[in-house]
Amino acid sequence: MTGRALPPVLPSARVWQILRRCYPGQPPAAVLERALIMLAIADGHLTPSGQLKAGVGGRTPGRRQA
C-alpha cells in the first residue's frame, strides 16, 4: 500500500436494504468483500483461489475480445 487513504465506498440505499434483509448480523464490509471477489472470479479477473490474473484488467491477453 502506498500510504494513501482508501476512497470511501458508499453503498446505495438498495444495497443497504439487501445487506440488512439477506445478511443480518454479518459485517456489511465482509459481505461486500465476498460479493466483489465472487464477481471478479466470474468476470475472469481472479483465479478460483482469489489471486489476480496477469494481463490488462487482470485477464490473460488471449481472452480479450475486440
PDB file of N, CA, C and O in Angstrom:
ATOM      1  N   MET A   1       0.846  -1.181   0.000  1.00  0.00           N
ATOM      2  CA  MET A   1       0.000   0.000   0.000  1.00  0.00           C
ATOM      3  C   MET A   1       0.886   1.238   0.000  1.00  0.00           C
ATOM      4  O   MET A   1       1.977   1.216   0.571  1.00  0.00           O
ATOM      5  N   THR A   2       0.444   2.288  -0.616  1.00  0.00           N
ATOM      6  CA  THR A   2       1.256   3.490  -0.773  1.00  0.00           C
ATOM      7  C   THR A   2       1.146   4.447   0.402  1.00  0.00           C
ATOM      8  O   THR A   2       1.855   5.453   0.425  1.00  0.00           O
ATOM      9  N   GLY A   3       0.311   4.184   1.353  1.00  0.00           N
ATOM     10  CA  GLY A   3       0.133   5.084   2.467  1.00  0.00           C
ATOM     11  C   GLY A   3      -1.004   6.066   2.268  1.00  0.00           C
ATOM     12  O   GLY A   3      -1.386   6.777   3.198  1.00  0.00           O
ATOM     13  N   ARG A   4      -1.552   6.108   1.048  1.00  0.00           N
ATOM     14  CA  ARG A   4      -2.690   6.998   0.805  1.00  0.00           C
ATOM     15  C   ARG A   4      -3.944   6.378   1.389  1.00  0.00           C
ATOM     16  O   ARG A   4      -4.074   5.155   1.452  1.00  0.00           O
ATOM     17  N   ALA A   5      -4.854   7.217   1.809  1.00  0.00           N
ATOM     18  CA  ALA A   5      -6.130   6.731   2.345  1.00  0.00           C
ATOM     19  C   ALA A   5      -6.964   6.128   1.231  1.00  0.00           C
ATOM     20  O   ALA A   5      -6.960   6.623   0.105  1.00  0.00           O
ATOM     21  N   LEU A   6      -7.672   5.069   1.543  1.00  0.00           N
ATOM     22  CA  LEU A   6      -8.562   4.458   0.562  1.00  0.00           C
ATOM     23  C   LEU A   6      -9.790   5.332   0.378  1.00  0.00           C
ATOM     24  O   LEU A   6     -10.275   5.917   1.346  1.00  0.00           O
ATOM     25  N   PRO A   7     -10.306   5.437  -0.845  1.00  0.00           N
ATOM     26  CA  PRO A   7     -11.514   6.245  -1.055  1.00  0.00           C
ATOM     27  C   PRO A   7     -12.711   5.559  -0.409  1.00  0.00           C
ATOM     28  O   PRO A   7     -12.794   4.331  -0.400  1.00  0.00           O
ATOM     29  N   PRO A   8     -13.626   6.337   0.124  1.00  0.00           N
ATOM     30  CA  PRO A   8     -14.807   5.728   0.745  1.00  0.00           C
ATOM     31  C   PRO A   8     -15.716   5.104  -0.309  1.00  0.00           C
ATOM     32  O   PRO A   8     -15.857   5.622  -1.416  1.00  0.00           O
ATOM     33  N   VAL A   9     -16.317   4.006   0.049  1.00  0.00           N
ATOM     34  CA  VAL A   9     -17.305   3.357  -0.812  1.00  0.00           C
ATOM     35  C   VAL A   9     -18.636   3.471  -0.095  1.00  0.00           C
ATOM     36  O   VAL A   9     -18.802   2.945   1.005  1.00  0.00           O
ATOM     37  N   LEU A  10     -19.577   4.152  -0.712  1.00  0.00           N
ATOM     38  CA  LEU A  10     -20.865   4.387  -0.087  1.00  0.00           C
ATOM     39  C   LEU A  10     -21.940   3.580  -0.814  1.00  0.00           C
ATOM     40  O   LEU A  10     -22.357   3.945  -1.914  1.00  0.00           O
ATOM     41  N   PRO A  11     -22.386   2.484  -0.200  1.00  0.00           N
ATOM     42  CA  PRO A  11     -23.431   1.677  -0.832  1.00  0.00           C
ATOM     43  C   PRO A  11     -24.728   2.458  -0.977  1.00  0.00           C
ATOM     44  O   PRO A  11     -25.031   3.340  -0.174  1.00  0.00           O
ATOM     45  N   SER A  12     -25.482   2.124  -2.001  1.00  0.00           N
ATOM     46  CA  SER A  12     -26.778   2.763  -2.224  1.00  0.00           C
ATOM     47  C   SER A  12     -27.783   2.275  -1.183  1.00  0.00           C
ATOM     48  O   SER A  12     -27.520   1.328  -0.442  1.00  0.00           O
ATOM     49  N   ALA A  13     -28.923   2.928  -1.142  1.00  0.00           N
ATOM     50  CA  ALA A  13     -29.986   2.524  -0.217  1.00  0.00           C
ATOM     51  C   ALA A  13     -30.437   1.086  -0.504  1.00  0.00           C
ATOM     52  O   ALA A  13     -30.738   0.330   0.420  1.00  0.00           O
ATOM     53  N   ARG A  14     -30.482   0.718  -1.773  1.00  0.00           N
ATOM     54  CA  ARG A  14     -30.891  -0.646  -2.145  1.00  0.00           C
ATOM     55  C   ARG A  14     -29.893  -1.682  -1.634  1.00  0.00           C
ATOM     56  O   ARG A  14     -30.289  -2.742  -1.150  1.00  0.00           O
ATOM     57  N   VAL A  15     -28.591  -1.374  -1.743  1.00  0.00           N
ATOM     58  CA  VAL A  15     -27.562  -2.297  -1.237  1.00  0.00           C
ATOM     59  C   VAL A  15     -27.693  -2.457   0.268  1.00  0.00           C
ATOM     60  O   VAL A  15     -27.587  -3.572   0.779  1.00  0.00           O
ATOM     61  N   TRP A  16     -27.921  -1.364   0.989  1.00  0.00           N
ATOM     62  CA  TRP A  16     -28.091  -1.460   2.442  1.00  0.00           C
ATOM     63  C   TRP A  16     -29.319  -2.310   2.786  1.00  0.00           C
ATOM     64  O   TRP A  16     -29.290  -3.093   3.736  1.00  0.00           O
ATOM     65  N   GLN A  17     -30.384  -2.155   2.019  1.00  0.00           N
ATOM     66  CA  GLN A  17     -31.592  -2.950   2.251  1.00  0.00           C
ATOM     67  C   GLN A  17     -31.296  -4.443   2.054  1.00  0.00           C
ATOM     68  O   GLN A  17     -31.720  -5.270   2.861  1.00  0.00           O
ATOM     69  N   ILE A  18     -30.577  -4.784   0.995  1.00  0.00           N
ATOM     70  CA  ILE A  18     -30.209  -6.180   0.740  1.00  0.00           C
ATOM     71  C   ILE A  18     -29.325  -6.703   1.869  1.00  0.00           C
ATOM     72  O   ILE A  18     -29.527  -7.818   2.350  1.00  0.00           O
ATOM     73  N   LEU A  19     -28.357  -5.910   2.288  1.00  0.00           N
ATOM     74  CA  LEU A  19     -27.472  -6.338   3.379  1.00  0.00           C
ATOM     75  C   LEU A  19     -28.258  -6.609   4.655  1.00  0.00           C
ATOM     76  O   LEU A  19     -28.035  -7.623   5.316  1.00  0.00           O
ATOM     77  N   ARG A  20     -29.170  -5.717   5.004  1.00  0.00           N
ATOM     78  CA  ARG A  20     -29.952  -5.875   6.238  1.00  0.00           C
ATOM     79  C   ARG A  20     -30.874  -7.091   6.175  1.00  0.00           C
ATOM     80  O   ARG A  20     -30.972  -7.852   7.139  1.00  0.00           O
ATOM     81  N   ARG A  21     -31.549  -7.273   5.038  1.00  0.00           N
ATOM     82  CA  ARG A  21     -32.539  -8.353   4.928  1.00  0.00           C
ATOM     83  C   ARG A  21     -31.928  -9.720   4.685  1.00  0.00           C
ATOM     84  O   ARG A  21     -32.381 -10.716   5.248  1.00  0.00           O
ATOM     85  N   CYS A  22     -30.900  -9.771   3.849  1.00  0.00           N
ATOM     86  CA  CYS A  22     -30.347 -11.066   3.435  1.00  0.00           C
ATOM     87  C   CYS A  22     -29.165 -11.529   4.285  1.00  0.00           C
ATOM     88  O   CYS A  22     -28.893 -12.728   4.354  1.00  0.00           O
ATOM     89  N   TYR A  23     -28.469 -10.615   4.921  1.00  0.00           N
ATOM     90  CA  TYR A  23     -27.268 -10.958   5.679  1.00  0.00           C
ATOM     91  C   TYR A  23     -27.283 -10.324   7.073  1.00  0.00           C
ATOM     92  O   TYR A  23     -26.321  -9.664   7.465  1.00  0.00           O
ATOM     93  N   PRO A  24     -28.376 -10.525   7.824  1.00  0.00           N
ATOM     94  CA  PRO A  24     -28.454  -9.907   9.151  1.00  0.00           C
ATOM     95  C   PRO A  24     -27.367 -10.455  10.076  1.00  0.00           C
ATOM     96  O   PRO A  24     -27.064 -11.648  10.066  1.00  0.00           O
ATOM     97  N   GLY A  25     -26.797  -9.572  10.860  1.00  0.00           N
ATOM     98  CA  GLY A  25     -25.787  -9.978  11.826  1.00  0.00           C
ATOM     99  C   GLY A  25     -24.398 -10.164  11.249  1.00  0.00           C
ATOM    100  O   GLY A  25     -23.453 -10.422  11.995  1.00  0.00           O
ATOM    101  N   GLN A  26     -24.250 -10.040   9.939  1.00  0.00           N
ATOM    102  CA  GLN A  26     -22.926 -10.162   9.318  1.00  0.00           C
ATOM    103  C   GLN A  26     -22.379  -8.767   9.042  1.00  0.00           C
ATOM    104  O   GLN A  26     -23.134  -7.868   8.670  1.00  0.00           O
ATOM    105  N   PRO A  27     -21.086  -8.582   9.218  1.00  0.00           N
ATOM    106  CA  PRO A  27     -20.499  -7.261   8.938  1.00  0.00           C
ATOM    107  C   PRO A  27     -20.688  -6.896   7.458  1.00  0.00           C
ATOM    108  O   PRO A  27     -20.294  -7.666   6.583  1.00  0.00           O
ATOM    109  N   PRO A  28     -21.280  -5.741   7.173  1.00  0.00           N
ATOM    110  CA  PRO A  28     -21.505  -5.349   5.784  1.00  0.00           C
ATOM    111  C   PRO A  28     -20.236  -5.362   4.934  1.00  0.00           C
ATOM    112  O   PRO A  28     -20.280  -5.761   3.770  1.00  0.00           O
ATOM    113  N   ALA A  29     -19.113  -4.932   5.496  1.00  0.00           N
ATOM    114  CA  ALA A  29     -17.869  -4.906   4.726  1.00  0.00           C
ATOM    115  C   ALA A  29     -17.452  -6.320   4.317  1.00  0.00           C
ATOM    116  O   ALA A  29     -16.953  -6.517   3.209  1.00  0.00           O
ATOM    117  N   ALA A  30     -17.648  -7.292   5.182  1.00  0.00           N
ATOM    118  CA  ALA A  30     -17.284  -8.676   4.868  1.00  0.00           C
ATOM    119  C   ALA A  30     -18.185  -9.240   3.773  1.00  0.00           C
ATOM    120  O   ALA A  30     -17.714  -9.952   2.886  1.00  0.00           O
ATOM    121  N   VAL A  31     -19.468  -8.928   3.831  1.00  0.00           N
ATOM    122  CA  VAL A  31     -20.412  -9.401   2.811  1.00  0.00           C
ATOM    123  C   VAL A  31     -20.071  -8.778   1.464  1.00  0.00           C
ATOM    124  O   VAL A  31     -20.063  -9.473   0.447  1.00  0.00           O
ATOM    125  N   LEU A  32     -19.792  -7.481   1.442  1.00  0.00           N
ATOM    126  CA  LEU A  32     -19.451  -6.801   0.193  1.00  0.00           C
ATOM    127  C   LEU A  32     -18.123  -7.311  -0.370  1.00  0.00           C
ATOM    128  O   LEU A  32     -17.971  -7.417  -1.587  1.00  0.00           O
ATOM    129  N   GLU A  33     -17.166  -7.625   0.498  1.00  0.00           N
ATOM    130  CA  GLU A  33     -15.892  -8.172   0.037  1.00  0.00           C
ATOM    131  C   GLU A  33     -16.101  -9.525  -0.637  1.00  0.00           C
ATOM    132  O   GLU A  33     -15.555  -9.773  -1.712  1.00  0.00           O
ATOM    133  N   ARG A  34     -16.885 -10.399  -0.013  1.00  0.00           N
ATOM    134  CA  ARG A  34     -17.175 -11.708  -0.615  1.00  0.00           C
ATOM    135  C   ARG A  34     -17.852 -11.542  -1.969  1.00  0.00           C
ATOM    136  O   ARG A  34     -17.519 -12.240  -2.927  1.00  0.00           O
ATOM    137  N   ALA A  35     -18.797 -10.621  -2.043  1.00  0.00           N
ATOM    138  CA  ALA A  35     -19.533 -10.400  -3.290  1.00  0.00           C
ATOM    139  C   ALA A  35     -18.597  -9.904  -4.392  1.00  0.00           C
ATOM    140  O   ALA A  35     -18.690 -10.362  -5.531  1.00  0.00           O
ATOM    141  N   LEU A  36     -17.707  -8.982  -4.069  1.00  0.00           N
ATOM    142  CA  LEU A  36     -16.784  -8.449  -5.058  1.00  0.00           C
ATOM    143  C   LEU A  36     -15.818  -9.525  -5.543  1.00  0.00           C
ATOM    144  O   LEU A  36     -15.511  -9.592  -6.733  1.00  0.00           O
ATOM    145  N   ILE A  37     -15.340 -10.363  -4.634  1.00  0.00           N
ATOM    146  CA  ILE A  37     -14.442 -11.447  -5.023  1.00  0.00           C
ATOM    147  C   ILE A  37     -15.156 -12.429  -5.939  1.00  0.00           C
ATOM    148  O   ILE A  37     -14.586 -12.859  -6.942  1.00  0.00           O
ATOM    149  N   MET A  38     -16.399 -12.794  -5.613  1.00  0.00           N
ATOM    150  CA  MET A  38     -17.157 -13.712  -6.474  1.00  0.00           C
ATOM    151  C   MET A  38     -17.376 -13.102  -7.859  1.00  0.00           C
ATOM    152  O   MET A  38     -17.261 -13.802  -8.865  1.00  0.00           O
ATOM    153  N   LEU A  39     -17.690 -11.805  -7.920  1.00  0.00           N
ATOM    154  CA  LEU A  39     -17.896 -11.131  -9.193  1.00  0.00           C
ATOM    155  C   LEU A  39     -16.610 -11.105 -10.012  1.00  0.00           C
ATOM    156  O   LEU A  39     -16.634 -11.373 -11.213  1.00  0.00           O
ATOM    157  N   ALA A  40     -15.486 -10.783  -9.372  1.00  0.00           N
ATOM    158  CA  ALA A  40     -14.213 -10.728 -10.081  1.00  0.00           C
ATOM    159  C   ALA A  40     -13.805 -12.102 -10.606  1.00  0.00           C
ATOM    160  O   ALA A  40     -13.233 -12.196 -11.691  1.00  0.00           O
ATOM    161  N   ILE A  41     -14.087 -13.169  -9.859  1.00  0.00           N
ATOM    162  CA  ILE A  41     -13.807 -14.516 -10.338  1.00  0.00           C
ATOM    163  C   ILE A  41     -14.698 -14.829 -11.536  1.00  0.00           C
ATOM    164  O   ILE A  41     -14.222 -15.343 -12.548  1.00  0.00           O
ATOM    165  N   ALA A  42     -15.986 -14.522 -11.427  1.00  0.00           N
ATOM    166  CA  ALA A  42     -16.928 -14.796 -12.517  1.00  0.00           C
ATOM    167  C   ALA A  42     -16.568 -14.014 -13.780  1.00  0.00           C
ATOM    168  O   ALA A  42     -16.755 -14.511 -14.891  1.00  0.00           O
ATOM    169  N   ASP A  43     -16.056 -12.804 -13.617  1.00  0.00           N
ATOM    170  CA  ASP A  43     -15.685 -11.972 -14.758  1.00  0.00           C
ATOM    171  C   ASP A  43     -14.315 -12.331 -15.331  1.00  0.00           C
ATOM    172  O   ASP A  43     -13.902 -11.778 -16.349  1.00  0.00           O
ATOM    173  N   GLY A  44     -13.614 -13.253 -14.680  1.00  0.00           N
ATOM    174  CA  GLY A  44     -12.329 -13.704 -15.183  1.00  0.00           C
ATOM    175  C   GLY A  44     -11.136 -12.879 -14.755  1.00  0.00           C
ATOM    176  O   GLY A  44     -10.063 -13.011 -15.344  1.00  0.00           O
ATOM    177  N   HIS A  45     -11.285 -12.032 -13.750  1.00  0.00           N
ATOM    178  CA  HIS A  45     -10.183 -11.194 -13.287  1.00  0.00           C
ATOM    179  C   HIS A  45      -9.351 -11.872 -12.211  1.00  0.00           C
ATOM    180  O   HIS A  45      -8.196 -11.502 -12.001  1.00  0.00           O
ATOM    181  N   LEU A  46      -9.920 -12.862 -11.524  1.00  0.00           N
ATOM    182  CA  LEU A  46      -9.216 -13.586 -10.470  1.00  0.00           C
ATOM    183  C   LEU A  46      -9.234 -15.075 -10.784  1.00  0.00           C
ATOM    184  O   LEU A  46     -10.115 -15.575 -11.483  1.00  0.00           O
ATOM    185  N   THR A  47      -8.236 -15.767 -10.247  1.00  0.00           N
ATOM    186  CA  THR A  47      -8.231 -17.215 -10.342  1.00  0.00           C
ATOM    187  C   THR A  47      -9.260 -17.751  -9.352  1.00  0.00           C
ATOM    188  O   THR A  47      -9.712 -17.003  -8.485  1.00  0.00           O
ATOM    189  N   PRO A  48      -9.646 -19.032  -9.456  1.00  0.00           N
ATOM    190  CA  PRO A  48     -10.585 -19.585  -8.477  1.00  0.00           C
ATOM    191  C   PRO A  48     -10.084 -19.494  -7.031  1.00  0.00           C
ATOM    192  O   PRO A  48     -10.883 -19.511  -6.094  1.00  0.00           O
ATOM    193  N   SER A  49      -8.767 -19.398  -6.852  1.00  0.00           N
ATOM    194  CA  SER A  49      -8.221 -19.261  -5.496  1.00  0.00           C
ATOM    195  C   SER A  49      -8.196 -17.819  -5.017  1.00  0.00           C
ATOM    196  O   SER A  49      -7.812 -17.550  -3.879  1.00  0.00           O
ATOM    197  N   GLY A  50      -8.610 -16.871  -5.892  1.00  0.00           N
ATOM    198  CA  GLY A  50      -8.693 -15.472  -5.493  1.00  0.00           C
ATOM    199  C   GLY A  50      -7.483 -14.635  -5.827  1.00  0.00           C
ATOM    200  O   GLY A  50      -7.395 -13.487  -5.391  1.00  0.00           O
ATOM    201  N   GLN A  51      -6.536 -15.177  -6.595  1.00  0.00           N
ATOM    202  CA  GLN A  51      -5.340 -14.432  -6.978  1.00  0.00           C
ATOM    203  C   GLN A  51      -5.615 -13.627  -8.247  1.00  0.00           C
ATOM    204  O   GLN A  51      -6.336 -14.081  -9.135  1.00  0.00           O
ATOM    205  N   LEU A  52      -5.029 -12.420  -8.325  1.00  0.00           N
ATOM    206  CA  LEU A  52      -5.171 -11.602  -9.528  1.00  0.00           C
ATOM    207  C   LEU A  52      -4.508 -12.293 -10.707  1.00  0.00           C
ATOM    208  O   LEU A  52      -3.413 -12.841 -10.579  1.00  0.00           O
ATOM    209  N   LYS A  53      -5.174 -12.267 -11.857  1.00  0.00           N
ATOM    210  CA  LYS A  53      -4.592 -12.808 -13.078  1.00  0.00           C
ATOM    211  C   LYS A  53      -3.692 -11.761 -13.708  1.00  0.00           C
ATOM    212  O   LYS A  53      -3.870 -10.564 -13.483  1.00  0.00           O
ATOM    213  N   ALA A  54      -2.729 -12.210 -14.494  1.00  0.00           N
ATOM    214  CA  ALA A  54      -1.826 -11.306 -15.198  1.00  0.00           C
ATOM    215  C   ALA A  54      -2.527 -10.749 -16.430  1.00  0.00           C
ATOM    216  O   ALA A  54      -3.512 -11.318 -16.899  1.00  0.00           O
ATOM    217  N   GLY A  55      -2.027  -9.654 -16.945  1.00  0.00           N
ATOM    218  CA  GLY A  55      -2.577  -9.083 -18.164  1.00  0.00           C
ATOM    219  C   GLY A  55      -3.411  -7.850 -17.889  1.00  0.00           C
ATOM    220  O   GLY A  55      -3.666  -7.503 -16.735  1.00  0.00           O
ATOM    221  N   VAL A  56      -3.834  -7.189 -18.956  1.00  0.00           N
ATOM    222  CA  VAL A  56      -4.641  -5.979 -18.854  1.00  0.00           C
ATOM    223  C   VAL A  56      -5.979  -6.306 -18.196  1.00  0.00           C
ATOM    224  O   VAL A  56      -6.676  -7.225 -18.626  1.00  0.00           O
ATOM    225  N   GLY A  57      -6.329  -5.573 -17.176  1.00  0.00           N
ATOM    226  CA  GLY A  57      -7.604  -5.812 -16.495  1.00  0.00           C
ATOM    227  C   GLY A  57      -7.651  -7.120 -15.743  1.00  0.00           C
ATOM    228  O   GLY A  57      -8.731  -7.575 -15.364  1.00  0.00           O
ATOM    229  N   GLY A  58      -6.495  -7.740 -15.516  1.00  0.00           N
ATOM    230  CA  GLY A  58      -6.447  -8.987 -14.781  1.00  0.00           C
ATOM    231  C   GLY A  58      -6.833 -10.192 -15.607  1.00  0.00           C
ATOM    232  O   GLY A  58      -7.163 -11.240 -15.052  1.00  0.00           O
ATOM    233  N   ARG A  59      -6.800 -10.069 -16.903  1.00  0.00           N
ATOM    234  CA  ARG A  59      -7.131 -11.188 -17.779  1.00  0.00           C
ATOM    235  C   ARG A  59      -5.898 -11.554 -18.592  1.00  0.00           C
ATOM    236  O   ARG A  59      -5.034 -10.715 -18.847  1.00  0.00           O
ATOM    237  N   THR A  60      -5.831 -12.790 -18.986  1.00  0.00           N
ATOM    238  CA  THR A  60      -4.733 -13.178 -19.859  1.00  0.00           C
ATOM    239  C   THR A  60      -4.948 -12.515 -21.214  1.00  0.00           C
ATOM    240  O   THR A  60      -6.097 -12.357 -21.626  1.00  0.00           O
ATOM    241  N   PRO A  61      -3.889 -12.120 -21.926  1.00  0.00           N
ATOM    242  CA  PRO A  61      -4.032 -11.367 -23.177  1.00  0.00           C
ATOM    243  C   PRO A  61      -4.910 -12.043 -24.217  1.00  0.00           C
ATOM    244  O   PRO A  61      -5.593 -11.341 -24.963  1.00  0.00           O
ATOM    245  N   GLY A  62      -4.929 -13.341 -24.306  1.00  0.00           N
ATOM    246  CA  GLY A  62      -5.707 -14.026 -25.331  1.00  0.00           C
ATOM    247  C   GLY A  62      -7.203 -14.040 -25.089  1.00  0.00           C
ATOM    248  O   GLY A  62      -7.954 -14.371 -26.005  1.00  0.00           O
ATOM    249  N   ARG A  63      -7.667 -13.699 -23.907  1.00  0.00           N
ATOM    250  CA  ARG A  63      -9.084 -13.777 -23.591  1.00  0.00           C
ATOM    251  C   ARG A  63      -9.859 -12.545 -24.005  1.00  0.00           C
ATOM    252  O   ARG A  63     -11.076 -12.621 -24.174  1.00  0.00           O
ATOM    253  N   ARG A  64      -9.202 -11.421 -24.174  1.00  0.00           N
ATOM    254  CA  ARG A  64      -9.914 -10.180 -24.511  1.00  0.00           C
ATOM    255  C   ARG A  64     -10.478 -10.265 -25.915  1.00  0.00           C
ATOM    256  O   ARG A  64      -9.830 -10.772 -26.831  1.00  0.00           O
ATOM    257  N   GLN A  65     -11.688  -9.764 -26.074  1.00  0.00           N
ATOM    258  CA  GLN A  65     -12.310  -9.716 -27.390  1.00  0.00           C
ATOM    259  C   GLN A  65     -12.406  -8.268 -27.843  1.00  0.00           C
ATOM    260  O   GLN A  65     -12.603  -7.372 -27.022  1.00  0.00           O
ATOM    261  N   ALA A  66     -12.269  -8.033 -29.135  1.00  0.00           N
ATOM    262  CA  ALA A  66     -12.311  -6.670 -29.670  1.00  0.00           C
ATOM    263  C   ALA A  66     -13.713  -6.130 -29.678  1.00  0.00           C
ATOM    264  O   ALA A  66     -13.934  -4.994 -30.096  1.00  0.00           O
TER     265      ALA A  66
END
